[in-house]
Amino acid sequence: IIRSILKKPKVLILDEPFSSLDKENQKNLIEFLMEYKNKFTLIMSTHVNFSSELFDLNFEIKNKKLERL
């Protein structure tokens, strides 16, 4: 993730970035990513529930349908 951010992307896509992290490191990664919130567009798929305030748009797949939260 850091290597990608150093390249100054316009869009960063993360697929399950928290899958192998404990709760504390999940929180650390969220805080780190939020520091860059206005630097690029972040698209992330995850099974970890976050507060809606962290992102501008939130979607969830329910019953095979994409729903905006």
CORBELRA-V255578 format. One line per field, one symbol per residue. ss: DSSP state (H for helix, E for strand, C for the rest). phi: phi as a letter, one per 30 degrees, with the letter a starting at -180 (. if undefined). burial: + if it has 9 or more other C-alpha atoms within 8 Angstrom, else -. Layout:
ss->???
phi->???
burial->???
This chain:
ss->CHHHHHCCCCEEEEECCCCCCCHHHHHHHHHHHHHCCCCCEEEEECCCCCCHHHCCCCEEEECCEEEEC
phi->.deddddhddbbcbchdceccdeddddddedddddceccadccbcacddbddddbdbbbbcbhibdbdc
burial->---++---+--+-+-+---------+----------+--+++-+-+-----+-----------------
